[in-house]
Amino acid sequence: MRRVLVANRGEIACRIIRGCRELGLATVAVYSEPDANAPHVRLADEAVALGPAAPAESYLNAKKIIASARSSRADAIHPGYGFLSENGDFAAAVEEAGLVFIGPSAETIRQMGDKPAAKTLMQAADVPVIPGHDGIVEDNFAAVAEKIGFPLLVKAAGGGGGKGMRVVEDADGLEAAVEAARHEAEAAFGDGRLLLERYINRPRHIEVQILADNAGHTVHLGERECSVQRRHQKIIEEAPSPALTPELREQMGATAVAAAKAVGYRNAGTVEFLFQEGEFWFLEMNTRLQVEHGVTELAYGVDLVKWQLRIAAGEPLTLRQEDIAPRGHAIECRVYAEDPARNFLPSPGRIRRLREPAGPGIRVDSGIVEGQEIGSDYDPLLAKLLAHDATRADVLDRMAQALRDYVILGPTTNLTHLEALLRHDAFRAGELDTHFIETHFADWAPAALPLEALVAAGATRGGSGRPPSTAADRDPWSPW
């Protein structure tokens, strides 16, 4: 494996390209028309145009991506996250073209992407699952719902990311919820099949990172706390979770390894659980690199992207479970071009000024540069800000300062909202659940800044009084 095509865009494409470069692998970027001058295009050794902005004509077009790999003489494809990363047909097509797919097998992706099938597999492996109806609900939703009881969750059978999900409090709201979930699932995944399961109110969302090589050697790298979410999508992640005892951590990790082995998993993956009062239930398995993989990298000192590449190249996994332990505490904040005060409405626009925080224990995984136009064709994630320190209290202070130092002028961002979340007493106490934002920030609005403060923010890094960094201060593409 010598030349890798990265079938993605934004910060994750930059992150993967950087990992390839550190291993001496050549890289090929792909891009849509509005991304022609994007950072990932400039960072790669070669770039191939895919077509118009529409995902179906660019980053979701499997035929174009495989053709690009062939024309650029790439011998492997890394899908990143999102887009085609969990598409079993794409993984199969890559391998049929004689290329290496950097991820699990097509069969595993299909098995774990089909939620009813995944649930059946997990039950057979003695992995605890959320109570509910076994299999797809084709009709007679009312009878199935009555058997499960209310409240319940209507959930898309395929896909994820919070799409195609509706909570139903009573029988009166069932029909509308089913129609809304089906419509959303068909639009997002081309699959309108639905599941019904018990709704667990105010759980924590905790996931476990696993790595497995081609010989089946599998380890876990602890958990990530992902409970702080908006619209069923994570915005803050940390490791370790403040909720787990050492015994629960060991039990949850062993369960994740058992889940991976049950499907013959290879490469990097994540097993997601709902957790409440000492109990946990399998939610789903993400058969790809997670957005929040950097949290584990900082907390455990393991480069997951490079391990993905090594495993795909046939190298054995040399990590031993008994040697894996967290080193301090890490946290990530996802920086979005969106307006939290307007129900997280995406906020496209030109980035007129950009100053990223730096310093000990700070990492920025970014996919933007000053002057770049942020459009509305793709997810509004701009960057991921990560921090690491010896204790949770220390890393929260470090992250809060980094958020203040972060300057993005142009699109509205969630930087101020993220800082408010971190400073909330309940967050600092570790009292988290998936309804944290609705409970504590339902009516949140940013404090108005006087004009002189806005001017200062444009002249210094977040009003910190320090001069802006120069390009020579550090490698802007380094994930560390």
RAZI-V485940 format. One record per pair of residues at least 12 apart in sequence whose ideal C-beta (glycine too) atoms are under 10 Angstrom apart, sorted by the first residue. I is the first residue (numbers start at 1). J is the second residue. Records with the same first field share a line. If there is no record, write none. Layout:
BEGIN
I=J / J
END
This chain:
BEGIN
1=20 / 23 / 25 / 74 / 75 / 76 / 99 / 100 / 102 / 309 / 310 / 312 / 313 / 314 / 315
2=24 / 25 / 26 / 73 / 74 / 75 / 76 / 313
3=20 / 25 / 26 / 27 / 28 / 45 / 46 / 69 / 72 / 73 / 74 / 75 / 76
4=16 / 17 / 19 / 20 / 23 / 25 / 26 / 27 / 28 / 44 / 45 / 69 / 74 / 75 / 76 / 77 / 78 / 99 / 100 / 102 / 309 / 312 / 313
5=26 / 27 / 28 / 29 / 30 / 44 / 46 / 48 / 65 / 66 / 68 / 69 / 70 / 71 / 72 / 73 / 74 / 75 / 76 / 77 / 78 / 79 / 94 / 99 / 102
6=19 / 20 / 27 / 28 / 29 / 30 / 40 / 43 / 44 / 47 / 74 / 76 / 77 / 78 / 79 / 80 / 102
7=28 / 29 / 30 / 50 / 59 / 60 / 61 / 62 / 64 / 65 / 66 / 68 / 69 / 74 / 77 / 78 / 79 / 80 / 83 / 84 / 85 / 90 / 94 / 101 / 102
8=29 / 30 / 40 / 59 / 65 / 77 / 78 / 79 / 80 / 81 / 82 / 83 / 84 / 85 / 289 / 367
9=29 / 30 / 31 / 32 / 34 / 35 / 38 / 39 / 40 / 41 / 50 / 58 / 59 / 80 / 82 / 83 / 367 / 378 / 379
10=35 / 38 / 39 / 40 / 80 / 81 / 82 / 365 / 366 / 367 / 368 / 378 / 379 / 381 / 382 / 383
11=39 / 40 / 80 / 291 / 294 / 334 / 335 / 364 / 365 / 366 / 367 / 368 / 381 / 382 / 383 / 384 / 479
12=40 / 78 / 79 / 80 / 81 / 82 / 83 / 85 / 289 / 290 / 291 / 293 / 305 / 365 / 367 / 381 / 384
13=27 / 29 / 30 / 31 / 35 / 38 / 39 / 40 / 41 / 43 / 44 / 59 / 78 / 80 / 367
14=29 / 38 / 39 / 40 / 41 / 42 / 43 / 44 / 365 / 366 / 367 / 368 / 383 / 476 / 477 / 478 / 479
15=40 / 80 / 289 / 293 / 294 / 304 / 305 / 365 / 366 / 367 / 384 / 477 / 478 / 479
16=29 / 40 / 43 / 44 / 78 / 79 / 80 / 81 / 102 / 289 / 305 / 306 / 308 / 309 / 479
17=29 / 39 / 40 / 41 / 43 / 44 / 45 / 78 / 305 / 477
18=43 / 305 / 306 / 365 / 475 / 477 / 478 / 479 / 480
19=78 / 303 / 304 / 305 / 306 / 307 / 308 / 309 / 479
20=44 / 45 / 76 / 78 / 102 / 305 / 306 / 309
21=43 / 44 / 45 / 477
22=303 / 305 / 306 / 309 / 478 / 479
23=303 / 305 / 306 / 309 / 310 / 313
25=45 / 74 / 75 / 76 / 78 / 306 / 309 / 313
26=44 / 45 / 46 / 72 / 73 / 74 / 75
27=40 / 43 / 44 / 45 / 46 / 47 / 72 / 74 / 78
28=44 / 45 / 46 / 47 / 48 / 68 / 69 / 71 / 72 / 73 / 74 / 76 / 77
29=41 / 42 / 43 / 44 / 45 / 46 / 47 / 48 / 68 / 72
30=44 / 46 / 47 / 48 / 49 / 50 / 51 / 58 / 59 / 61 / 64 / 65 / 68 / 69 / 72 / 77
31=44 / 47 / 48 / 49 / 50 / 51 / 58 / 59 / 68
32=49 / 50 / 51 / 52 / 53 / 54 / 55 / 57 / 58 / 59 / 61 / 375 / 377 / 378
33=49 / 50 / 51 / 52 / 53 / 54 / 57 / 58 / 377
34=52 / 53 / 58 / 372 / 373 / 374 / 375 / 377 / 378
35=47 / 49 / 50 / 53 / 58 / 59 / 367 / 372 / 375 / 377 / 378
36=49
37=369 / 371 / 372 / 373
38=367 / 368 / 369 / 372 / 373
39=366 / 367 / 368 / 369 / 372 / 476 / 477
40=80 / 367 / 477
42=369 / 477
43=367 / 476 / 477
44=72
45=72
46=68 / 71 / 72 / 73 / 74
47=68 / 72
48=64 / 65 / 67 / 68 / 69 / 71 / 72 / 74
49=64 / 68
50=64 / 65 / 67 / 68
51=64
52=377
53=375 / 376 / 377 / 378
54=377
55=82 / 83 / 84 / 377 / 378
58=83 / 377 / 378
59=79 / 80 / 82 / 83 / 84 / 377 / 378
60=82 / 83 / 84 / 87 / 90
61=83 / 84
62=77 / 83 / 84 / 87 / 89 / 90 / 91 / 92 / 93 / 94
63=90 / 93
65=77 / 79 / 83 / 84 / 90 / 93 / 94
66=90 / 93 / 94 / 96 / 97 / 99
67=97
69=94 / 97 / 98 / 99
70=97 / 98 / 99
74=99 / 100
75=98 / 99 / 100 / 313
76=94 / 99 / 100 / 101 / 102 / 309 / 312 / 313
77=90 / 91 / 93 / 94 / 95 / 97 / 99 / 100 / 101 / 102 / 103 / 312
78=100 / 101 / 102 / 103 / 288 / 289 / 305 / 308 / 309 / 312
79=91 / 94 / 101 / 102 / 103 / 109 / 288 / 289
80=102 / 103 / 288 / 289 / 291 / 305
81=161 / 286 / 288 / 289 / 290 / 291 / 292 / 293 / 379
82=161 / 288 / 291 / 378 / 379 / 381
83=288 / 378 / 379
84=288
85=102 / 103 / 109 / 286 / 287 / 288 / 289
86=103 / 104 / 109 / 110 / 112 / 113 / 158 / 159 / 160 / 161 / 285 / 286 / 287 / 288
87=106 / 109 / 110 / 113 / 189 / 287
88=104 / 105 / 106 / 107 / 108 / 109 / 110 / 111 / 112 / 113 / 114 / 287
89=106 / 109 / 110
90=103 / 106 / 109
91=103 / 104 / 105 / 106 / 107 / 108 / 109 / 110 / 287
92=105 / 106 / 107 / 109 / 110
93=106
94=106
100=309 / 312 / 313 / 314
101=267 / 312
102=267 / 268 / 288 / 289 / 305 / 308 / 309 / 311 / 312 / 313
103=266 / 267 / 268 / 269 / 287 / 288 / 289 / 308 / 311 / 312
104=212 / 260 / 263 / 264 / 265 / 266 / 267 / 268 / 269 / 285 / 287 / 288
105=214 / 263 / 264 / 265 / 266 / 267 / 287
106=287
107=263 / 264
108=260 / 263 / 264 / 265 / 266 / 267 / 269 / 285 / 287
109=263 / 269 / 285 / 287 / 288
110=158 / 287
111=262 / 263 / 264 / 265 / 285 / 287
112=259 / 260 / 263 / 265 / 269 / 271 / 284 / 285 / 286 / 287
113=157 / 158 / 159 / 160 / 189 / 191 / 284 / 285 / 286 / 287
114=136 / 157 / 158 / 191 / 193
115=135 / 136 / 155 / 156 / 157 / 158 / 159 / 160 / 193 / 194 / 195 / 197 / 283 / 284 / 285
116=133 / 134 / 135 / 136 / 137 / 157 / 158 / 193 / 195
117=135 / 157 / 263
118=157 / 259 / 262 / 263 / 282 / 283 / 284 / 285 / 287
119=132 / 133 / 134 / 135 / 157 / 195 / 197 / 282 / 284
120=134 / 135
121=259 / 262 / 263 / 282 / 285
122=255 / 258 / 259 / 262 / 263 / 271 / 281 / 282 / 284 / 285
123=282
124=262
125=255 / 258 / 259 / 260 / 261 / 262 / 263 / 282
126=255 / 258 / 259 / 262
127=255 / 256 / 258 / 259 / 262 / 271 / 273 / 280 / 281 / 282 / 285
128=255 / 273 / 274 / 279 / 280 / 281 / 282
129=197 / 281 / 282 / 283
130=153 / 155 / 195 / 197 / 198 / 199 / 200 / 203 / 273 / 274 / 281 / 282 / 283
131=148 / 149 / 152 / 197 / 198 / 200 / 281
132=144 / 147 / 148 / 152 / 153 / 155 / 195 / 196 / 197 / 198 / 199
133=145 / 147 / 148 / 152 / 194 / 195 / 196 / 197 / 198
134=195 / 197
135=157 / 193 / 195
136=157 / 193 / 194 / 195 / 196
137=154 / 157 / 178 / 193 / 194 / 195 / 196
138=193 / 194
141=154 / 168 / 171 / 174 / 175 / 177 / 178 / 194 / 196
142=171 / 174 / 175 / 178
144=174 / 195 / 196
145=168 / 170 / 171 / 174 / 177 / 178 / 196
146=171 / 174
147=196
148=168 / 196 / 197 / 198 / 199
149=198 / 199
150=167 / 168 / 169 / 170 / 171 / 172 / 173 / 174 / 198 / 199
151=167 / 168 / 169 / 170 / 173 / 198 / 199 / 200 / 201
152=166 / 167 / 168 / 169 / 170 / 174 / 177 / 196 / 197 / 198 / 199
153=165 / 166 / 167 / 168 / 177 / 181 / 195 / 196 / 197 / 198 / 199 / 200
154=166 / 167 / 168 / 173 / 174 / 177 / 178 / 179 / 180 / 181 / 182 / 185 / 194 / 195 / 196 / 197 / 199
155=167 / 181 / 185 / 194 / 195 / 196 / 197 / 199 / 283 / 284
156=181 / 182 / 184 / 185 / 186 / 188 / 189 / 191 / 192 / 193 / 194 / 195
157=185 / 189 / 191 / 192 / 193 / 194 / 195
158=185 / 188 / 189 / 190 / 191 / 192 / 193 / 195
159=184 / 185 / 188 / 189 / 190 / 191 / 284
160=188 / 189 / 232 / 233 / 272 / 283 / 284 / 285 / 286
161=188 / 189 / 231 / 232 / 233 / 234 / 286 / 379
162=184 / 188 / 229 / 230 / 231 / 232 / 233 / 234
163=181 / 184 / 185 / 187 / 188 / 189 / 231 / 232 / 233
164=180 / 181 / 182 / 183 / 184 / 185 / 186 / 187 / 188 / 189 / 191 / 192 / 193 / 194 / 195 / 232
165=177 / 180 / 181 / 184 / 185 / 194 / 195 / 231 / 232
166=178 / 179 / 180 / 181 / 182 / 184 / 194 / 199
167=199 / 201
168=181 / 196 / 199
169=199
174=196
177=194 / 196
178=194 / 196
181=194 / 195
182=194
197=281
198=281
200=274 / 275 / 276 / 279 / 281 / 283 / 434
201=276 / 433 / 434 / 435
202=227 / 276 / 432 / 433 / 434 / 435 / 436 / 438 / 439
203=227 / 273 / 274 / 275 / 276 / 277 / 279 / 280 / 281 / 283 / 433 / 434 / 435
204=225 / 226 / 227 / 228 / 241 / 242 / 243 / 244 / 273 / 274 / 275 / 276 / 277 / 280 / 430 / 432 / 433 / 434 / 436
205=224 / 225 / 226 / 227 / 228 / 229 / 232 / 234 / 237 / 241 / 272 / 273 / 274 / 275 / 283 / 432 / 433 / 434
206=223 / 224 / 225 / 226 / 227 / 239 / 240 / 241 / 243 / 244 / 248 / 249 / 252 / 271 / 272 / 273 / 274 / 275 / 280 / 283 / 432
207=223 / 224 / 225 / 226 / 234 / 237 / 239 / 241 / 252 / 256 / 270 / 271 / 272 / 273 / 275 / 283 / 284 / 285 / 286 / 290 / 292 / 296
208=220 / 221 / 222 / 223 / 224 / 249 / 252 / 253 / 254 / 255 / 256 / 257 / 259 / 260 / 269 / 270 / 271 / 272 / 273 / 280 / 285 / 296
209=221 / 222 / 223 / 224 / 239 / 253 / 256 / 268 / 269 / 270 / 271 / 286 / 289 / 290 / 292 / 293 / 295 / 296 / 297 / 299 / 300 / 302 / 304
210=253 / 256 / 257 / 259 / 260 / 261 / 265 / 267 / 268 / 269 / 270 / 271 / 285
211=257 / 260 / 265 / 266 / 267 / 268 / 269 / 296 / 302 / 304 / 307 / 308 / 311 / 317 / 319 / 324
212=257 / 260 / 261 / 264 / 265 / 266 / 267 / 268 / 269 / 311 / 317
213=266 / 267 / 307 / 310 / 311 / 312 / 314 / 315 / 316 / 317 / 318 / 319
214=266 / 267 / 311 / 312 / 313 / 314 / 315 / 316 / 317
215=266 / 314 / 316 / 317
216=260 / 261 / 264 / 265 / 266 / 317
217=266 / 311 / 316 / 317 / 318 / 319 / 320 / 321
218=256 / 257 / 258 / 259 / 260 / 261 / 264 / 265 / 266 / 269 / 317 / 319 / 321
219=253 / 256 / 257 / 260 / 302 / 317 / 319 / 320 / 321 / 322 / 323 / 324
220=249 / 250 / 252 / 253 / 254 / 255 / 256 / 257 / 259 / 260 / 270 / 271 / 296 / 321 / 324
221=239 / 253 / 256 / 268 / 270 / 293 / 296 / 297 / 299 / 300 / 301 / 302 / 304 / 307 / 319 / 321 / 324 / 325 / 326
222=239 / 240 / 241 / 244 / 249 / 252 / 253 / 256 / 295 / 296 / 299 / 300 / 324 / 325 / 326
223=238 / 239 / 240 / 241 / 243 / 244 / 248 / 249 / 252 / 253 / 256 / 270 / 271 / 273 / 275 / 280 / 295 / 296 / 299 / 326
224=237 / 238 / 239 / 240 / 241 / 270 / 272 / 290 / 292 / 293 / 295 / 296 / 299 / 330 / 331 / 332
225=237 / 238 / 239 / 240 / 241 / 242 / 243 / 244 / 275 / 292 / 295 / 331 / 430 / 432
226=238 / 239 / 241 / 270 / 272 / 290 / 291 / 292 / 295 / 332 / 432 / 434
227=241 / 243 / 274 / 275 / 427 / 430 / 431 / 432 / 433 / 434 / 435 / 436 / 437
228=333 / 418 / 421 / 422 / 424 / 427 / 432 / 433 / 434 / 435 / 436 / 437 / 440 / 441
229=432 / 433 / 434 / 435 / 436 / 437 / 438
230=334 / 336 / 338 / 340 / 343 / 344 / 414 / 417 / 436 / 437 / 438 / 441
231=343 / 344 / 437
232=434
233=291 / 334 / 336 / 344 / 379 / 381
234=290 / 291 / 292 / 332 / 334 / 434
235=332 / 333 / 334 / 335 / 336 / 338 / 340 / 344 / 381 / 414 / 417 / 418 / 421 / 437
236=292 / 295 / 331 / 332 / 333 / 334 / 399 / 418 / 421 / 422 / 427 / 432 / 436 / 437
237=290 / 291 / 292 / 293 / 294 / 295 / 296 / 330 / 331 / 332 / 333 / 334 / 384 / 386
238=292 / 295 / 299 / 329 / 330 / 331 / 332 / 333 / 386 / 387 / 392 / 395 / 396 / 399 / 430 / 432
239=292 / 294 / 295 / 296 / 297 / 298 / 299 / 300 / 326 / 328 / 329 / 330 / 331 / 332 / 388
240=295 / 296 / 299 / 300 / 325 / 326 / 328 / 329 / 330 / 392
241=275 / 430 / 432
242=329 / 392 / 427 / 428 / 429 / 430 / 431 / 432
243=275 / 276 / 277 / 278 / 430 / 431 / 432 / 433
244=275 / 278 / 280
245=278
247=278
248=275 / 278 / 279 / 280
249=326
251=278 / 280
252=271 / 273 / 275 / 280
253=271 / 321 / 324
254=321
255=271 / 273 / 280 / 282
256=269 / 270 / 271 / 272 / 273 / 282 / 285
257=271 / 321
258=271
259=271 / 273 / 282 / 285
260=285 / 287
262=285
263=285 / 287
265=285 / 287
266=311 / 312 / 317
267=287 / 288 / 289 / 304 / 307 / 308 / 309 / 310 / 311 / 312 / 317
268=286 / 287 / 288 / 289 / 290 / 293 / 296 / 304 / 305 / 307 / 308 / 311
269=285 / 286 / 287 / 288 / 289 / 290
270=284 / 285 / 286 / 287 / 288 / 289 / 290 / 292 / 293 / 296
271=283 / 284 / 285 / 286
272=284 / 285 / 286 / 290
274=433 / 434
275=433
276=433
288=308
289=304 / 305 / 308
290=304
291=332 / 334 / 365 / 379 / 381 / 384
292=330 / 331 / 332 / 334 / 384 / 386
293=305 / 308 / 332 / 365 / 384 / 479
294=330 / 332 / 363 / 364 / 365 / 384 / 385 / 386 / 388 / 479 / 480
295=329 / 330 / 331 / 332 / 384 / 386 / 387 / 388
296=326 / 330 / 332
297=330 / 363 / 365 / 386 / 388 / 479 / 480
298=326 / 327 / 328 / 329 / 330 / 331 / 332 / 361 / 363 / 386 / 387 / 388 / 389 / 395 / 479 / 480
299=325 / 326 / 327 / 328 / 329 / 330 / 331 / 386 / 388 / 395
300=319 / 324 / 325 / 326 / 327 / 328 / 330
301=324 / 325 / 326 / 327 / 328 / 388
302=319 / 324
303=479 / 480
305=479
307=319
327=388 / 390
328=361 / 388 / 389 / 390 / 391 / 392 / 394 / 395
329=387 / 388 / 389 / 390 / 391 / 392 / 393 / 394 / 395 / 396 / 398
330=361 / 363 / 386 / 387 / 388 / 389 / 392 / 395 / 399
331=385 / 386 / 387 / 388 / 389 / 392 / 395 / 396 / 398 / 399 / 402 / 422
332=363 / 365 / 384 / 385 / 386 / 387 / 399
333=383 / 384 / 385 / 386 / 387 / 399 / 400 / 402 / 403 / 406 / 414 / 415 / 417 / 418 / 419 / 421 / 422
334=365 / 380 / 381 / 382 / 383 / 384 / 385 / 414 / 418
335=356 / 364 / 365 / 366 / 368 / 380 / 381 / 382 / 383 / 384 / 385 / 403 / 406 / 408 / 413 / 414 / 415 / 418
336=379 / 380 / 381 / 382 / 383 / 411 / 412 / 413 / 414 / 415 / 417 / 418
337=349 / 351 / 368 / 374 / 375 / 376 / 379 / 380 / 381 / 382 / 408 / 410 / 411 / 412 / 413 / 414
338=379 / 380 / 381 / 382 / 411 / 412 / 413 / 414 / 417
339=411 / 412 / 413 / 414 / 417 / 446
340=412 / 413 / 414 / 415 / 416 / 417 / 418 / 420 / 421 / 437 / 441 / 444 / 445 / 446
341=412 / 414 / 416 / 417 / 441 / 443 / 444 / 445 / 446
342=412 / 445
344=380 / 414 / 417 / 437
345=380 / 412
346=374 / 375 / 376 / 378 / 379 / 380 / 411 / 412
347=374 / 376 / 380 / 410 / 411 / 412 / 413 / 414
348=373 / 374 / 375 / 376 / 377 / 380 / 410 / 411 / 412
349=373 / 374 / 375 / 376 / 409 / 410 / 411 / 412
350=370 / 371 / 372 / 373 / 374 / 409 / 410 / 411
351=368 / 369 / 370 / 371 / 372 / 373 / 374 / 382 / 408 / 409 / 410 / 411 / 413
352=370 / 371 / 372 / 408 / 409 / 410 / 411 / 458
353=370 / 371 / 407 / 408 / 409 / 410 / 457 / 458 / 459 / 468
354=366 / 368 / 369 / 370 / 371 / 372 / 382 / 383 / 406 / 407 / 408 / 409 / 410 / 468
355=370 / 405 / 406 / 407 / 408 / 409 / 457 / 458 / 459 / 460 / 461 / 462 / 464 / 466 / 467 / 468 / 469
356=368 / 383 / 385 / 402 / 405 / 406 / 407 / 408 / 461 / 468 / 469 / 474 / 476
357=385 / 387 / 398 / 399 / 401 / 402 / 403 / 404 / 405 / 406 / 407 / 461 / 462 / 464 / 469
358=402 / 405 / 461 / 466 / 469 / 473 / 474 / 476
359=387 / 398 / 401 / 402 / 405 / 474
360=387 / 388 / 389 / 398
361=386 / 387 / 388 / 389 / 390 / 394 / 395 / 398 / 399 / 402
362=385 / 386 / 387 / 388 / 389 / 398 / 399 / 401 / 402 / 405 / 480
363=384 / 385 / 386 / 387 / 388 / 402 / 478 / 479 / 480
364=383 / 384 / 385 / 386 / 402 / 406 / 474 / 476 / 478 / 479 / 480
365=381 / 383 / 384 / 385 / 386 / 477 / 478 / 479 / 480
366=382 / 383 / 384 / 385 / 476 / 477 / 479
367=381 / 382 / 383 / 384
368=381 / 382 / 383 / 408 / 410 / 411
369=476
370=408 / 409 / 410
371=410
372=410
373=410 / 411
374=408 / 410 / 411 / 413
380=411 / 413 / 414
382=408 / 411 / 413 / 414 / 415
383=406 / 408 / 413
384=479
385=399 / 402 / 403 / 405 / 406 / 415 / 418
386=399 / 402 / 479 / 480
387=399 / 400 / 401 / 402 / 403
392=428 / 430
393=428
395=422
396=422 / 423 / 427 / 428
397=422 / 423 / 428
399=418 / 419 / 422
400=418 / 419 / 420 / 421 / 422 / 423 / 428
401=419 / 462 / 464
402=415 / 418 / 419 / 462
403=415 / 416 / 417 / 418 / 419 / 420 / 421 / 422 / 423 / 462
404=416 / 419 / 457 / 461 / 462 / 463 / 464
405=460 / 461 / 462 / 463 / 464 / 466
406=418 / 419 / 461 / 462
407=457 / 458 / 459 / 460 / 461 / 462 / 463 / 464 / 468
408=457 / 462
409=454 / 457 / 458
412=446
414=446
415=446 / 462
416=444 / 445 / 446 / 447 / 449
417=437 / 441 / 444 / 445 / 446
419=446
420=440 / 441 / 444 / 446 / 447
421=436 / 437 / 440 / 441 / 444
424=436 / 440 / 441
425=440
426=439 / 440
427=440
449=463
END
